[in-house]
Amino acid sequence: MSAPHPTRTEDVFSTLRHEVLTGQYRPGERLPSERELALRFETGRGAVREALRKLETLGLTKSARGGSRVAAIDEASLDVLGPLLDLHPVPDAELVDQCLKVLELLVGDACDQLLARGSEAGIAAVRERIAQFLALSAGDPNLLTARLALSQAMLRECGNLPMRLIANGLRMQLLERLWPRLPEPDEASLGEVKALLWDLDRALEGRNRRSARRALQALTQLNRDHLRAALCDAGATCDVNALLPTPPSRGLPS
């Protein structure tokens, strides 16, 4: 038997995913049967079955007696972030900020691990990334790339693979949606960033974990503030709960 056409599977999957994410089904509620969905989408049950499997892999549904039932959004996998960010033309500013806060924690812990038991070569590699950024001026097209390379170097050199993989998952879903919106720093804001990077560099040189963490927190807070302002100026919502409206009333049939 041939596999279901991938376009039809994706159509069913993306539509049901959107309906779950926008609250058209309550957690615990049963999705329509394969037969009902096949009739609705005018496709074979094989395409529907594969779409339901993808929803379960994403963590949005769970198999149960009687069919697939909707799971709570906070029980889903990290991969649900991308679709949540796509619910509005401009990604929700609060959701983006929460993602950046998680990345801040990951990079901060990576810095702690690097200074606690990292090699001199690893610390030198991170300091080299700092030096490369400090050599750039406002308007340089490499500024954003250099900033990204610094956090990637910190995560790579700390030697914690799970931490790096989680950060990669967050970063990949954020970058493709936010890269065109990332604000270019002017001379004043770039000066603030460089001052904090000087502090971080001195802390790395002296293996001062507390000072390094403090500099990283101030640096990421500055970045978060700039990005939130840019998103809000572009018309972003600023409430994660607004992404998940109250499900429609489903009264008993008369």
C-alpha positions as MATLAB code, in Angstrom:
seq = 'MSAPHPTRTEDVFSTLRHEVLTGQYRPGERLPSERELALRFETGRGAVREALRKLETLGLTKSARGGSRVAAIDEASLDVLGPLLDLHPVPDAELVDQCLKVLELLVGDACDQLLARGSEAGIAAVRERIAQFLALSAGDPNLLTARLALSQAMLRECGNLPMRLIANGLRMQLLERLWPRLPEPDEASLGEVKALLWDLDRALEGRNRRSARRALQALTQLNRDHLRAALCDAGATCDVNALLPTPPSRGLPS';
ca = [
       0.000    0.000    0.000;
       1.398    3.393   -0.966;
       2.096    6.026    1.665;
      -0.396    8.900    2.031;
       0.360   11.987   -0.032;
       2.527   14.251    2.162;
       0.711   17.424    1.070;
      -2.634   16.137    2.312;
      -1.075   14.907    5.556;
       0.507   18.316    6.152;
      -2.782   20.065    5.387;
      -4.652   17.999    7.971;
      -1.832   18.294   10.509;
      -1.345   22.069   10.221;
      -5.090   22.770   10.366;
      -5.667   20.597   13.434;
      -2.538   21.983   15.102;
      -3.824   25.528   14.610;
      -7.234   24.598   15.976;
      -5.713   23.020   19.078;
      -3.366   25.952   19.683;
      -6.167   28.497   19.324;
      -8.369   26.726   21.853;
     -10.971   25.218   19.552;
     -10.555   21.978   21.496;
     -10.312   21.737   25.270;
      -7.591   19.663   26.976;
      -9.003   16.187   27.403;
     -11.502   16.612   24.589;
     -11.613   13.935   21.897;
     -10.741   14.943   18.366;
     -13.093   13.845   15.558;
     -12.623   10.270   14.406;
     -10.390    9.329   11.488;
     -13.503    8.760    9.405;
     -14.950   12.183   10.275;
     -11.666   13.927    9.544;
     -11.222   12.075    6.263;
     -14.662   13.291    5.171;
     -13.946   16.843    6.317;
     -10.614   17.111    4.507;
     -11.720   14.990    1.550;
      -8.729   12.714    1.874;
      -7.878    9.132    2.810;
      -7.741    7.838    6.350;
      -4.025    7.121    5.888;
      -3.269   10.843    5.570;
      -5.447   11.558    8.606;
      -3.778    8.830   10.650;
      -0.312   10.208    9.865;
      -1.426   13.748   10.760;
      -2.760   12.516   14.101;
       0.522   10.724   14.734;
       2.411   13.980   14.125;
       0.149   15.811   16.570;
       0.908   13.184   19.194;
       4.649   13.425   18.514;
       4.389   17.177   19.049;
       2.729   16.481   22.392;
      -0.552   18.193   21.508;
      -2.613   15.010   21.683;
      -2.550   11.678   23.467;
      -3.872    8.342   22.281;
      -6.731    7.105   24.421;
      -9.668    4.755   24.234;
     -12.072    6.197   21.719;
      -9.476    8.170   19.761;
      -7.004   11.027   20.145;
      -7.564   13.437   23.001;
      -6.154   16.944   23.260;
      -3.344   17.538   25.768;
      -2.631   20.756   27.655;
      -0.278   23.068   25.780;
       2.224   23.051   28.635;
       2.582   19.284   28.216;
       3.726   19.637   24.586;
       7.286   19.406   23.299;
       9.635   22.308   22.635;
       8.720   22.122   18.940;
       5.332   23.694   19.656;
       7.006   27.069   20.216;
       7.379   27.751   16.499;
       3.664   27.358   15.732;
       2.816   29.462   18.805;
       5.104   32.234   17.567;
       3.357   32.050   14.178;
      -0.165   32.549   15.534;
       0.106   36.305   14.899;
       1.851   38.257   12.104;
       4.351   39.539   14.692;
       5.468   37.023   17.362;
       4.069   37.697   20.818;
       6.586   39.890   22.661;
       6.050   38.218   26.035;
       6.513   34.714   24.636;
       9.711   35.802   22.895;
      10.952   37.396   26.114;
      10.275   34.184   28.046;
      12.274   32.225   25.455;
      15.160   34.664   25.771;
      15.024   34.376   29.560;
      15.435   30.603   29.258;
      18.380   31.116   26.909;
      19.844   33.549   29.439;
      19.662   30.895   32.146;
      21.247   28.295   29.872;
      24.112   30.554   28.824;
      24.631   31.661   32.438;
      24.864   28.051   33.627;
      27.181   27.266   30.718;
      29.449   30.119   31.840;
      29.427   28.777   35.415;
      30.427   25.318   34.204;
      33.100   26.718   31.919;
      34.717   28.706   34.729;
      34.326   25.915   37.280;
      35.914   23.119   35.274;
      36.532   24.309   31.733;
      39.899   24.320   30.042;
      42.057   27.374   29.475;
      41.609   26.771   25.754;
      37.822   26.859   26.134;
      37.909   30.122   28.064;
      40.313   31.569   25.516;
      37.917   30.617   22.694;
      35.066   32.529   24.352;
      37.296   35.535   25.026;
      38.308   35.505   21.367;
      34.642   35.828   20.411;
      34.343   38.790   22.769;
      37.407   40.417   21.195;
      35.906   39.969   17.722;
      32.700   41.691   18.796;
      34.535   44.546   20.510;
      36.367   45.279   17.242;
      33.079   45.978   15.409;
      31.375   49.353   15.111;
      27.739   50.424   14.787;
      26.357   49.630   11.362;
      28.664   46.670   10.815;
      26.612   43.864    9.196;
      28.425   41.287   11.347;
      27.208   42.644   14.687;
      24.223   40.341   15.115;
      26.148   37.306   13.894;
      29.015   38.073   16.289;
      26.608   38.393   19.225;
      25.075   35.032   18.395;
      28.495   33.402   17.996;
      29.457   34.468   21.526;
      26.590   32.627   23.228;
      27.122   29.611   20.984;
      30.797   29.514   21.967;
      29.902   29.669   25.658;
      27.508   26.727   25.294;
      29.941   24.722   23.176;
      32.964   25.178   25.444;
      31.134   24.294   28.664;
      30.883   20.694   27.407;
      27.238   20.125   28.425;
      25.599   18.537   25.374;
      21.951   18.446   26.609;
      22.181   22.119   27.555;
      23.480   22.973   24.103;
      20.781   20.930   22.353;
      17.999   22.654   24.301;
      19.497   26.046   23.480;
      19.762   25.047   19.815;
      16.089   24.077   19.778;
      15.052   27.446   21.174;
      17.426   29.406   18.977;
      16.380   27.721   15.724;
      12.708   28.432   16.343;
      13.385   32.033   17.308;
      15.933   33.015   14.678;
      13.968   32.176   11.560;
      11.090   34.310   12.847;
      12.999   37.133   14.531;
      16.173   37.649   12.498;
      14.607   40.301   10.206;
      13.242   42.100   13.287;
      16.392   42.121   15.412;
      17.236   45.788   16.102;
      20.579   47.078   14.923;
      22.332   48.807   17.847;
      23.217   52.475   17.522;
      26.447   53.918   18.921;
      24.941   54.520   22.376;
      23.423   51.066   22.841;
      26.488   49.414   21.314;
      28.606   51.254   23.861;
      26.488   49.759   26.654;
      26.900   46.276   25.179;
      30.667   46.678   24.835;
      31.051   47.923   28.414;
      29.292   44.801   29.673;
      31.413   42.604   27.418;
      34.554   44.190   28.856;
      33.251   43.259   32.316;
      32.563   39.712   31.126;
      36.011   39.418   29.591;
      37.715   40.475   32.829;
      35.567   38.022   34.791;
      36.522   35.194   32.424;
      40.190   36.111   32.686;
      39.998   35.958   36.486;
      37.622   32.971   36.545;
      35.237   35.064   38.619;
      31.934   33.219   38.271;
      29.808   35.751   40.147;
      31.041   38.711   38.116;
      30.660   36.787   34.867;
      27.070   35.829   35.698;
      26.256   39.412   36.633;
      27.659   40.760   33.349;
      25.782   38.138   31.325;
      22.488   38.902   33.087;
      22.866   42.626   32.425;
      23.806   41.959   28.799;
      20.860   39.685   28.096;
      18.445   42.030   29.884;
      19.622   44.821   27.601;
      19.082   42.642   24.539;
      15.648   41.557   25.756;
      14.544   45.139   26.358;
      15.624   46.222   22.870;
      13.892   43.308   21.166;
      10.671   43.687   23.168;
      10.510   47.364   22.197;
      11.069   46.500   18.528;
       8.321   43.849   18.561;
       5.841   46.103   20.356;
       6.556   48.898   17.873;
       5.715   46.410   15.106;
       2.336   45.686   16.705;
       3.079   42.513   18.663;
       0.790   41.285   21.399;
       2.397   41.232   24.840;
       0.453   38.512   26.626;
       1.194   34.794   26.276;
      -2.311   33.987   27.507;
      -3.748   35.912   24.566;
      -2.284   33.256   22.291;
      -4.693   30.721   23.749;
      -8.203   32.205   23.753;
     -10.951   30.651   25.819;
     -12.338   27.638   23.935;
     -15.775   28.167   22.400;
     -18.781   27.032   24.376;
     -19.886   23.516   23.528;
     -23.333   23.191   25.058;
     -25.314   19.990   25.220;
     -27.441   19.285   22.159;
     -31.093   20.171   22.585;
];
